[in-house]
Amino acid sequence: MQARYFAESAYLGKAYCGWQKQPGQISVQSVIEGALQTILGQETEITGCGRTDSGVHAKQYFFHFDFPGSFPDGFLRRINKFLPPDIAIRRIIPVADDAHARFHATHRAYEYHLTMHKDPFSQETAYFYPYALRPDFKKLQEAATLLLDYQEFFPFCKTNTDVKTMECNLVRSEWKQSGDEQELVFHIAANRFLRGMVRLIVGMCVNVATSKLDLESVKIALDKQIRLEKSWSVPPEGLFLTDIRYPFILL
């Protein structure tokens, strides 16, 4: 008899085309499915809590799958040994047969890491900002805070995206900085996100903070739900999916 399980995982996205399987490319999903097939002895399809783009990371990511019978001894240890070093599965959680990793998530949170220091050891996990004109932190915060006044985010959705609604319920949008002001982290949380939304928002904030875009133009774009004249999707390496929540899974 089939039973449904959620798996909590994490991955460094540098080597992958993103979460979702793509023809002729290596994805996080395809690598995990291959590992499950090897350990469980049968083809196992998994469904993720959402897409992440090429090069984007996840500190916490849930997927679900169905499996009959009992797991082999030491299953978690064995599959982590088989998976590459940049993917980890932290726990397996039995859930109801109709539980869905994508549709039943009620909260999603991201971080975007931006650094003014050129550091060879963080080049895969933070975006090095190489320009002489540094972002004004007050303006960064003003741009981020503005978003909390809105529920629709067409200006921050990639083109050619097939979605029924642009509505997202944002509950957090703010910047934090380190003591030396050389490390900036953007925090954003909502019930859902549009395709490419976070990287476009970060790009908007930085453009506002460097006077390449004025805040009034952002307000107009949000009020009218139109594209920004100057739109920038920042590089993927600084972006992390950090927190996914479900009503039936305890933290």
FIMAR-540591 format. One record per residue (C-alpha): residue number from 1; z, x negated, y negated; residue in one letter. Coordinates in pm, 1 decimal. Each point is the difference from the previous one (the first is absolute). Example, Ala and Ser with C-alpha at 12.3 -4.5 7.8 and 13.67 -1.06 7.14 Angstrom:
2
+------+----------+----------+----------+------+
| vomi |       up |     east |    north | paro |
+------+----------+----------+----------+------+
|    1 |    780.0 |  -1230.0 |    450.0 |    A |
|    2 |    -66.0 |   -137.0 |   -344.0 |    S |
+------+----------+----------+----------+------+
This chain:
251
+------+----------+----------+----------+------+
| vomi |       up |     east |    north | paro |
+------+----------+----------+----------+------+
|    1 |      0.0 |      0.0 |      0.0 |    M |
|    2 |    -98.0 |   -136.1 |   -340.3 |    Q |
|    3 |    274.4 |    -82.8 |   -248.5 |    A |
|    4 |    -45.8 |    -96.7 |   -364.0 |    R |
|    5 |    148.1 |   -311.2 |   -158.2 |    Y |
|    6 |     18.7 |   -143.6 |   -349.8 |    F |
|    7 |    -12.5 |   -377.4 |    -38.3 |    A |
|    8 |    138.2 |   -179.8 |   -304.6 |    E |
|    9 |   -205.9 |   -308.9 |    -73.9 |    S |
|   10 |    -74.2 |   -263.2 |   -264.2 |    A |
|   11 |   -296.8 |   -223.7 |    -64.8 |    Y |
|   12 |   -152.5 |   -262.9 |   -225.1 |    L |
|   13 |   -341.2 |    135.8 |    -89.1 |    G |
|   14 |   -182.4 |   -321.1 |    -93.7 |    K |
|   15 |   -197.9 |    -33.7 |    323.5 |    A |
|   16 |    -98.7 |    365.6 |     35.2 |    Y |
|   17 |   -255.9 |    240.9 |   -143.2 |    C |
|   18 |    288.7 |    241.0 |    -56.5 |    G |
|   19 |    197.5 |    233.7 |    224.0 |    W |
|   20 |   -282.2 |    220.9 |    122.9 |    Q |
|   21 |   -253.4 |    -97.2 |    262.4 |    K |
|   22 |   -338.8 |   -105.5 |   -139.4 |    Q |
|   23 |   -313.8 |    -77.8 |    204.6 |    P |
|   24 |    -40.0 |   -371.5 |     56.3 |    G |
|   25 |    321.8 |    -92.8 |   -184.1 |    Q |
|   26 |    358.2 |    -83.5 |     94.9 |    I |
|   27 |    253.2 |    259.3 |   -116.5 |    S |
|   28 |    375.3 |     31.1 |     49.2 |    V |
|   29 |    -55.5 |    322.4 |    194.0 |    Q |
|   30 |   -246.9 |   -154.7 |    244.5 |    S |
|   31 |    226.1 |   -299.0 |     68.8 |    V |
|   32 |    302.1 |    221.5 |     72.5 |    I |
|   33 |   -204.6 |    233.6 |    219.4 |    E |
|   34 |   -121.9 |   -300.3 |    197.5 |    G |
|   35 |    355.4 |   -122.1 |     50.6 |    A |
|   36 |    117.9 |    344.2 |    112.4 |    L |
|   37 |   -284.0 |     23.6 |    249.5 |    Q |
|   38 |     92.5 |   -338.6 |    145.3 |    T |
|   39 |    374.1 |     73.0 |     31.3 |    I |
|   40 |    -23.2 |    367.8 |    101.5 |    L |
|   41 |   -304.3 |    -35.6 |    223.7 |    G |
|   42 |   -194.6 |    283.4 |   -160.3 |    Q |
|   43 |   -203.5 |     69.7 |   -311.7 |    E |
|   44 |    237.6 |    118.1 |   -275.2 |    T |
|   45 |   -122.3 |    140.0 |   -329.8 |    E |
|   46 |    236.5 |    -22.3 |   -296.7 |    I |
|   47 |     13.6 |    196.0 |   -327.1 |    T |
|   48 |    134.2 |   -172.5 |   -311.6 |    G |
|   49 |    198.0 |    132.3 |   -293.8 |    C |
|   50 |   -291.0 |    -85.1 |   -231.2 |    G |
|   51 |   -265.1 |   -254.0 |    -84.1 |    R |
|   52 |     57.6 |   -338.3 |   -154.6 |    T |
|   53 |   -295.6 |   -193.6 |   -138.0 |    D |
|   54 |   -118.3 |   -342.4 |    108.3 |    S |
|   55 |    260.7 |   -264.1 |    -82.7 |    G |
|   56 |    279.8 |    247.9 |    -77.0 |    V |
|   57 |    335.1 |    -43.4 |    177.7 |    H |
|   58 |    266.0 |    232.0 |    140.5 |    A |
|   59 |    371.0 |    -74.0 |     16.7 |    K |
|   60 |     43.5 |    338.4 |    166.4 |    Q |
|   61 |   -274.9 |    198.1 |    171.3 |    Y |
|   62 |     23.6 |    282.2 |    253.9 |    F |
|   63 |   -254.4 |    110.9 |    256.0 |    F |
|   64 |     18.7 |    247.2 |    286.8 |    H |
|   65 |   -141.6 |      3.9 |    350.6 |    F |
|   66 |     31.6 |    197.9 |    322.1 |    D |
|   67 |    102.7 |   -149.9 |    332.8 |    F |
|   68 |    100.5 |    153.6 |    332.9 |    P |
|   69 |    280.9 |   -138.5 |    212.9 |    G |
|   70 |    236.7 |   -285.1 |    -76.8 |    S |
|   71 |    -60.5 |   -317.7 |   -194.0 |    F |
|   72 |      7.4 |   -323.8 |    200.4 |    P |
|   73 |    313.4 |   -212.8 |    -18.4 |    D |
|   74 |     26.7 |   -205.6 |   -317.9 |    G |
|   75 |   -289.4 |    190.7 |   -154.6 |    F |
|   76 |     83.3 |    -78.9 |   -362.2 |    L |
|   77 |     52.1 |   -370.1 |     68.4 |    R |
|   78 |   -314.3 |    -22.1 |    209.6 |    R |
|   79 |   -232.0 |    170.5 |   -247.6 |    I |
|   80 |    132.2 |   -210.2 |   -289.1 |    N |
|   81 |    -63.8 |   -312.1 |    205.8 |    K |
|   82 |   -355.6 |    116.3 |     63.4 |    F |
|   83 |    -72.4 |     98.7 |   -361.0 |    L |
|   84 |   -105.8 |   -271.7 |   -250.0 |    P |
|   85 |    269.6 |   -146.8 |   -228.3 |    P |
|   86 |   -108.7 |    211.0 |   -297.7 |    D |
|   87 |     71.2 |    336.8 |    169.8 |    I |
|   88 |    341.0 |    117.6 |    124.8 |    A |
|   89 |    129.3 |    320.2 |    158.7 |    I |
|   90 |    366.5 |     57.0 |    -81.4 |    R |
|   91 |     92.8 |    314.1 |    192.6 |    R |
|   92 |   -138.1 |    286.5 |    208.6 |    I |
|   93 |    134.9 |    348.0 |    -78.0 |    I |
|   94 |    -44.0 |    311.4 |    219.9 |    P |
|   95 |   -108.3 |    297.8 |   -214.9 |    V |
|   96 |   -113.9 |    360.1 |     41.5 |    A |
|   97 |   -343.8 |     49.7 |    152.7 |    D |
|   98 |   -142.9 |    127.1 |   -330.0 |    D |
|   99 |    147.5 |   -272.4 |   -224.4 |    A |
|  100 |   -273.5 |   -170.6 |   -202.7 |    H |
|  101 |     31.0 |   -344.9 |   -159.6 |    A |
|  102 |   -233.4 |     83.8 |   -287.6 |    R |
|  103 |     47.2 |    369.6 |    -73.5 |    F |
|  104 |    377.1 |     15.9 |     37.3 |    H |
|  105 |     88.1 |   -296.4 |   -224.7 |    A |
|  106 |    187.2 |    130.0 |   -306.7 |    T |
|  107 |     41.6 |   -325.7 |   -193.2 |    H |
|  108 |   -208.0 |   -314.0 |    -39.6 |    R |
|  109 |     83.3 |   -303.9 |   -213.1 |    A |
|  110 |   -194.5 |   -311.1 |    -99.8 |    Y |
|  111 |     70.7 |   -327.9 |   -175.2 |    E |
|  112 |   -249.1 |   -220.3 |   -180.8 |    Y |
|  113 |     97.6 |   -363.7 |    -52.8 |    H |
|  114 |   -145.7 |   -194.3 |   -292.4 |    L |
|  115 |     94.0 |   -359.0 |    -76.8 |    T |
|  116 |    -65.0 |   -239.6 |   -288.6 |    M |
|  117 |     69.0 |   -299.9 |    228.3 |    H |
|  118 |   -277.5 |   -149.2 |    208.1 |    K |
|  119 |    165.3 |    -31.9 |    339.6 |    D |
|  120 |   -197.9 |   -100.9 |    311.6 |    P |
|  121 |    267.0 |    160.5 |    217.7 |    F |
|  122 |    -23.2 |    348.3 |   -152.6 |    S |
|  123 |   -374.7 |     26.2 |    -48.6 |    Q |
|  124 |    -25.1 |    261.5 |    277.4 |    E |
|  125 |    291.4 |    213.6 |   -119.3 |    T |
|  126 |    -20.7 |      0.7 |   -381.7 |    A |
|  127 |   -276.2 |      8.6 |   -256.2 |    Y |
|  128 |     -3.1 |   -314.7 |   -210.3 |    F |
|  129 |    -77.3 |    105.8 |   -357.5 |    Y |
|  130 |   -195.8 |   -299.8 |   -135.7 |    P |
|  131 |    -68.6 |    114.3 |   -356.5 |    Y |
|  132 |    156.6 |   -148.3 |   -313.3 |    A |
|  133 |     69.0 |    343.3 |   -150.6 |    L |
|  134 |    314.3 |    120.2 |    175.4 |    R |
|  135 |     76.0 |    372.9 |     39.4 |    P |
|  136 |    250.5 |    144.1 |   -245.7 |    D |
|  137 |    281.6 |    133.3 |    219.1 |    F |
|  138 |     89.7 |    284.5 |   -237.2 |    K |
|  139 |   -359.7 |    122.9 |      5.7 |    K |
|  140 |    -10.4 |    -32.6 |    379.6 |    L |
|  141 |    302.2 |    227.1 |     22.3 |    Q |
|  142 |   -140.3 |    252.1 |   -248.1 |    E |
|  143 |   -321.0 |     29.6 |    200.3 |    A |
|  144 |    190.5 |     43.0 |    325.7 |    A |
|  145 |    239.5 |    258.7 |   -145.0 |    T |
|  146 |   -289.1 |    205.1 |   -141.3 |    L |
|  147 |   -118.7 |     78.9 |    352.7 |    L |
|  148 |    318.1 |    194.0 |     77.8 |    L |
|  149 |   -113.0 |    270.1 |   -244.4 |    D |
|  150 |   -302.2 |     86.5 |    215.2 |    Y |
|  151 |    -73.6 |    156.3 |    337.1 |    Q |
|  152 |   -376.3 |    -63.9 |     31.0 |    E |
|  153 |   -150.2 |   -349.1 |     13.2 |    F |
|  154 |   -380.3 |     15.5 |      9.0 |    F |
|  155 |    -26.9 |   -309.5 |   -228.9 |    P |
|  156 |    172.3 |   -203.6 |    271.7 |    F |
|  157 |   -200.6 |    104.9 |    304.7 |    C |
|  158 |   -288.3 |   -204.7 |    138.9 |    K |
|  159 |   -342.4 |    158.8 |    -32.4 |    T |
|  160 |   -165.4 |    176.4 |    295.9 |    N |
|  161 |    336.6 |    109.6 |    137.7 |    T |
|  162 |      4.9 |    323.2 |    198.4 |    D |
|  163 |    335.4 |    159.5 |    -86.7 |    V |
|  164 |     80.7 |    363.8 |    -75.5 |    K |
|  165 |    252.1 |    -67.7 |   -275.4 |    T |
|  166 |     89.8 |   -272.8 |   -247.1 |    M |
|  167 |    361.9 |    116.8 |    -15.4 |    E |
|  168 |    278.7 |   -247.7 |     74.8 |    C |
|  169 |    369.7 |     50.6 |    -64.8 |    N |
|  170 |    113.7 |   -332.6 |   -146.7 |    L |
|  171 |    373.8 |    -64.6 |     14.4 |    V |
|  172 |     -1.4 |   -365.6 |   -107.4 |    R |
|  173 |   -225.7 |   -216.4 |   -216.4 |    S |
|  174 |    156.0 |   -309.7 |   -153.5 |    E |
|  175 |    -25.6 |   -376.1 |    -40.4 |    W |
|  176 |    269.6 |   -253.8 |     78.3 |    K |
|  177 |      1.5 |   -366.6 |   -105.4 |    Q |
|  178 |    184.9 |   -308.9 |    116.7 |    S |
|  179 |    247.6 |   -188.2 |   -217.3 |    G |
|  180 |   -261.3 |   -252.5 |   -116.3 |    D |
|  181 |   -252.0 |    280.6 |    -63.9 |    E |
|  182 |   -258.1 |   -176.2 |    216.3 |    Q |
|  183 |     11.2 |    246.3 |    290.3 |    E |
|  184 |    -90.9 |    366.6 |    -53.8 |    L |
|  185 |     25.2 |    277.1 |    259.1 |    V |
|  186 |   -133.8 |    352.3 |    -42.8 |    F |
|  187 |    180.9 |    274.1 |    193.5 |    H |
|  188 |   -157.5 |    339.8 |     61.6 |    I |
|  189 |     94.6 |    286.6 |    232.6 |    A |
|  190 |   -146.4 |    344.0 |     65.7 |    A |
|  191 |    -58.9 |    256.7 |    269.6 |    N |
|  192 |   -361.9 |   -121.1 |     32.3 |    R |
|  193 |   -248.5 |   -239.7 |   -158.1 |    F |
|  194 |   -372.6 |      9.9 |    -66.3 |    L |
|  195 |   -237.1 |   -263.0 |    134.1 |    R |
|  196 |     38.8 |   -322.3 |   -199.5 |    G |
|  197 |    246.9 |    168.4 |   -235.9 |    M |
|  198 |    272.6 |   -264.6 |    -20.8 |    V |
|  199 |   -232.3 |   -294.2 |    -69.0 |    R |
|  200 |   -180.0 |    198.1 |   -271.3 |    L |
|  201 |    333.4 |     95.2 |   -159.2 |    I |
|  202 |    117.9 |   -361.1 |     -1.8 |    V |
|  203 |   -329.5 |   -105.2 |   -158.1 |    G |
|  204 |     43.6 |    266.2 |   -268.5 |    M |
|  205 |    355.0 |   -115.1 |    -74.3 |    C |
|  206 |   -107.3 |   -363.7 |    -37.0 |    V |
|  207 |   -295.2 |     96.6 |   -220.1 |    N |
|  208 |    232.0 |    199.7 |   -227.0 |    V |
|  209 |    250.9 |   -286.1 |     -5.5 |    A |
|  210 |   -268.8 |   -248.7 |   -107.3 |    T |
|  211 |   -151.9 |    236.2 |   -261.8 |    S |
|  212 |   -326.3 |     38.3 |    190.5 |    K |
|  213 |     71.6 |    372.6 |     23.4 |    L |
|  214 |    210.8 |    221.1 |   -225.0 |    D |
|  215 |    252.1 |    248.1 |    132.1 |    L |
|  216 |   -162.1 |    288.6 |   -187.1 |    E |
|  217 |   -318.4 |    -51.5 |    202.3 |    S |
|  218 |    203.0 |     22.9 |    320.2 |    V |
|  219 |    159.2 |    325.3 |   -121.6 |    K |
|  220 |   -341.3 |    147.6 |    -79.7 |    I |
|  221 |   -136.1 |    -97.8 |    342.7 |    A |
|  222 |    298.2 |    160.8 |    173.2 |    L |
|  223 |     -6.2 |    311.9 |   -217.6 |    D |
|  224 |   -372.7 |     52.3 |     57.8 |    K |
|  225 |     -1.2 |   -144.3 |    353.9 |    Q |
|  226 |   -286.8 |   -237.2 |    -73.3 |    I |
|  227 |    -68.1 |   -366.5 |     73.9 |    R |
|  228 |    141.5 |   -273.3 |   -219.2 |    L |
|  229 |   -258.2 |   -195.4 |   -197.9 |    E |
|  230 |    159.9 |   -322.4 |    121.8 |    K |
|  231 |    111.0 |     26.8 |    359.8 |    S |
|  232 |    136.5 |   -291.4 |    204.8 |    W |
|  233 |    104.6 |      1.1 |    363.9 |    S |
|  234 |    224.0 |   -306.2 |     37.0 |    V |
|  235 |    -40.7 |   -224.1 |    307.8 |    P |
|  236 |    152.2 |    124.8 |    327.8 |    P |
|  237 |    226.6 |   -291.8 |     88.3 |    E |
|  238 |    285.2 |    111.2 |   -226.4 |    G |
|  239 |     27.3 |    351.3 |    146.1 |    L |
|  240 |    257.0 |    107.9 |    258.8 |    F |
|  241 |     69.2 |    338.9 |    156.2 |    L |
|  242 |    379.2 |    -12.8 |     13.8 |    T |
|  243 |    159.8 |    333.2 |     87.4 |    D |
|  244 |   -111.7 |    303.6 |    203.0 |    I |
|  245 |    236.0 |    292.1 |     57.3 |    R |
|  246 |      5.6 |    297.7 |    235.1 |    Y |
|  247 |    251.3 |    286.4 |     17.8 |    P |
|  248 |     54.4 |    -64.4 |    370.9 |    F |
|  249 |     50.1 |   -379.7 |     -7.7 |    I |
|  250 |    319.6 |   -159.1 |   -128.6 |    L |
|  251 |    -24.6 |   -320.0 |   -202.0 |    L |
+------+----------+----------+----------+------+
